[in-house]
Amino acid sequence: MIKSSIAVVFAACAFLTACAAKTIVLPQLPDGALPDTEVTTNILLRVDAERLEVFSLKLEIEGTSAESEVLVAVGHDADEDGDLSFEETAFVFGCDCGERYLVNHRTGQVFTGMGDTVAINHRYFDPAWNLAKVVKRGEGAVGETITEVVENKRFSIRIR
């Protein structure tokens, strides 16, 4: 009986050793065709709402691939961390794979087929908006520039 128990233990150890030496190869996902890059910049907004007639955002997409997305989110940085979070966003204006869109986060409305500029009349501008977040996702070199242009009674941000 003891000899058979030793034989069983020896066989089990040999089996476990063989299993431990076995290499398990897990299937790998193929490499993506596009590098998954993201560039983010926050822009502080200081707008005199009393003097404002029009708040406009213009996206000038030059040298950006058709697979890229560029967006500008505007809202109120409630926690004052310098980064506009999804919960703090009032609206997003962007271009995804060549299609321009506008999303109102408060109402959930999505508008597509937009031009390269969105203009917000002073009646709809919320004086609490104090931060804009620019995000670029997709492929291509990181070389985007952000230009702020302040005109008389107009506030304009042009994203290139």
Secondary structure, 3 states (H helix, E strand, C coil): CHHHHHHHHHHHHHHHHHHHHCCCCCCCCCCCCCCCEEEEEEEECCCCCCCCCEEEEEECCCCCCCCCEEEEEEECCCCCCCCCCHHHEEEEEEEECCEEEEEECCCCCEEECCCCEEEEECCCCCCCCCEEEEEEEECCCCCCCEEEEEECCEEEEEEC
